[in-house]
Amino acid sequence: MRVNLFAYALIGLLVLQSCSSAQAAEQSQPSPSVQRVGYFQDDDESVVEALEETIEKLELRMREMEDDVQRHLETPDEYAGVKKQANAFEERMKSLEKSFEKSNESLEKVENTLPGLLFHSHKSPKIQFFGRIHIDYWAFPNFDEGLAPFESGGDPQDRVNFRRLRIGVKGDLTDNMFYKYEGEFAGGNNPSYRDAFIGFRDVPLLNTVIIGNHKRPYGLDHLNSSRHNVFIERPFVVEAFNQDSRRIGASSSGVSKDQGENWRFGVWHQILTQNESGYIGDDYQLELAGRYAKTYWYDESSGGRGWGHFAISGSIGDPGTDAQGRTGADYRTRPEARSNGRWLDTGGISNAQTNYLIGLESAFNVGQFNFTGEYLRVGVDRDGGSQDVSFDGYYGQVSYFLTGEHRSWNRKSGTLARIKPLENFFLTRGCDGDLLRGWGAWEVAARYSYADLTDADIIGGEAESLTLGVNWYWNDYARMQFNYILGEVDRAPEGEGDYEIFGARIMVDF
């Protein structure tokens, strides 16, 4: 019996030794620096190889152990009992070895079947997730009864709502092919899409080509991302002439080597389809649109604290009529806030044959101070004896950072870029109990906005507003905005009056 215990002890020590060797082999592998897919990662093969080597060493020791045990055993029966136990242990080791082989085969199978998701030591992911959350509060402390016809229910109600709830994916398919999809879920049970396209880089003559739902190239305040705009909502003229900005189309864009010039041109449908599966109709309602932008000054030495921008844009198209009776010659907008109704609205302009647009942009930044202004004009040529009409509008805005930051500029696209606070917002207590705080970045702004959508027999309304704003940047990706708006709408004989609106937004993007 003493010899049996001695043999079992030897076997136990060998098992512990093999397990320790396997763990050491696994821990000796470098930490994975790539993404994990399922239960496999790039150092699993090394672990399997280490375990296989350990099993081979264990088998060798088992044979040596059998010889040692036989020399110490007193009777053949005792030897037979120990050998039986050893054979059972050896079978168990073979079973484990087969399991490791199957794991290795499974790893290879995953790599072969999911080559786009499983990758090793890639500097950037194949797929990138992103999104934004905008939570709004709107109040209408003063609202003239003369504006009641423009708002469902006659009186705009205060509201707390999600203005944007977006999640998207983007990435590269090959070195020169990319994609992007962004869904909008702020509509509750009525989700829609925003950017949804495929693209190609380094195309001869055309540079970058995009095919799908993406922004038309006019209206700087629409080309800017809502993540970076100075005010909560866009001015009358930009939203009226380019409602929601995105349409199905194909475009080409490029930028000069010194990033001083950039351009985009292409062809788009004029009907908004982001709440639908696409366009339906025999009349394609196409428009040709383009934009040329120049950053005529950019102070490299200060990291872009000084810059100047100018751009011209335009379009010409056939407004037509789709299968649902909608025309591209239809211009409308809310009062630079979230309301149920469009307080300026031309309706679908009858007998529209051709529509065109021209836009001028100017912006410059000197340290903490920024100025931006735009002018847009739309014309509609009509047949059937109807009179041609035109509408226009403009805005000018200034902003100033109280905490020393500056308005950043993206020279590649000719648009505003992300603000980076000099100090993030935080509030905590130190080890000695003192209150520690960071103020974030603070910006004050003002905007005057005007639009005239009335001409001949089209009564779309005339409006002007003054907006005062305060922006509090908590960090690079989160901020609060506060807007106070005083405005007036004249859309006689349907209605006219003054209004007062207060808005606030908490926003993050990731």
ZIVEN-V984471 format. One record per residue. N is the residue number from 0. NEAR is the number of other ideal C-beta (glycine too) atoms within 10 Angstrom. Layout:
N NEAR
N NEAR
//
This chain:
0 6
1 7
2 16
3 14
4 9
5 14
6 22
7 12
8 10
9 17
10 17
11 10
12 12
13 16
14 14
15 10
16 14
17 18
18 12
19 11
20 16
21 16
22 12
23 11
24 17
25 15
26 8
27 11
28 14
29 8
30 5
31 13
32 11
33 14
34 15
35 11
36 14
37 11
38 10
39 18
40 17
41 20
42 17
43 19
44 15
45 14
46 20
47 18
48 13
49 19
50 21
51 15
52 13
53 20
54 17
55 12
56 14
57 20
58 13
59 10
60 17
61 17
62 10
63 9
64 19
65 16
66 8
67 13
68 20
69 13
70 8
71 13
72 19
73 9
74 9
75 10
76 9
77 17
78 18
79 10
80 15
81 23
82 16
83 10
84 13
85 18
86 12
87 9
88 15
89 14
90 10
91 11
92 17
93 11
94 9
95 15
96 18
97 10
98 11
99 17
100 12
101 10
102 17
103 17
104 10
105 14
106 19
107 12
108 11
109 16
110 16
111 9
112 9
113 12
114 10
115 9
116 14
117 20
118 15
119 12
120 8
121 10
122 4
123 7
124 13
125 14
126 12
127 12
128 11
129 13
130 16
131 20
132 17
133 20
134 17
135 21
136 15
137 23
138 15
139 21
140 10
141 10
142 19
143 14
144 10
145 17
146 26
147 16
148 14
149 24
150 21
151 12
152 9
153 12
154 11
155 25
156 12
157 10
158 15
159 10
160 12
161 14
162 18
163 19
164 17
165 19
166 15
167 18
168 14
169 16
170 14
171 16
172 13
173 8
174 8
175 13
176 12
177 17
178 16
179 20
180 16
181 19
182 16
183 19
184 15
185 17
186 11
187 9
188 5
189 9
190 12
191 15
192 19
193 19
194 19
195 17
196 21
197 14
198 21
199 17
200 13
201 10
202 13
203 5
204 6
205 15
206 16
207 17
208 19
209 21
210 14
211 18
212 23
213 23
214 21
215 26
216 27
217 26
218 25
219 27
220 26
221 24
222 23
223 20
224 16
225 18
226 17
227 15
228 18
229 23
230 24
231 24
232 26
233 23
234 27
235 30
236 30
237 28
238 23
239 28
240 26
241 28
242 16
243 14
244 19
245 23
246 26
247 20
248 22
249 14
250 23
251 17
252 20
253 15
254 19
255 13
256 6
257 9
258 14
259 14
260 16
261 22
262 18
263 26
264 18
265 21
266 16
267 24
268 21
269 26
270 25
271 19
272 17
273 15
274 12
275 12
276 7
277 9
278 16
279 11
280 15
281 8
282 14
283 15
284 22
285 18
286 23
287 15
288 26
289 19
290 23
291 16
292 24
293 17
294 24
295 11
296 14
297 18
298 15
299 8
300 7
301 11
302 10
303 18
304 18
305 17
306 22
307 17
308 22
309 16
310 23
311 14
312 25
313 18
314 24
315 15
316 22
317 18
318 24
319 21
320 18
321 19
322 11
323 9
324 8
325 17
326 22
327 26
328 29
329 21
330 27
331 19
332 26
333 21
334 27
335 27
336 23
337 17
338 21
339 12
340 18
341 20
342 25
343 27
344 20
345 22
346 14
347 16
348 21
349 13
350 14
351 24
352 15
353 16
354 28
355 17
356 22
357 16
358 25
359 16
360 22
361 15
362 23
363 18
364 24
365 15
366 15
367 16
368 13
369 22
370 15
371 24
372 17
373 25
374 16
375 26
376 18
377 23
378 17
379 27
380 16
381 21
382 10
383 8
384 6
385 17
386 11
387 14
388 22
389 15
390 26
391 18
392 26
393 20
394 26
395 16
396 21
397 15
398 20
399 14
400 22
401 12
402 15
403 13
404 20
405 22
406 26
407 16
408 22
409 17
410 21
411 13
412 17
413 27
414 21
415 24
416 17
417 13
418 20
419 14
420 21
421 14
422 15
423 15
424 18
425 12
426 9
427 9
428 9
429 8
430 6
431 6
432 6
433 8
434 8
435 11
436 10
437 14
438 17
439 21
440 23
441 17
442 22
443 13
444 20
445 15
446 23
447 15
448 26
449 17
450 29
451 20
452 26
453 18
454 17
455 12
456 11
457 21
458 17
459 24
460 27
461 20
462 26
463 17
464 22
465 13
466 25
467 14
468 20
469 15
470 23
471 18
472 26
473 19
474 17
475 13
476 13
477 17
478 22
479 16
480 23
481 15
482 23
483 15
484 24
485 14
486 21
487 16
488 25
489 16
490 22
491 12
492 6
493 14
494 18
495 18
496 18
497 13
498 24
499 14
500 24
501 15
502 24
503 17
504 21
505 15
506 20
507 15
508 19
509 10
//
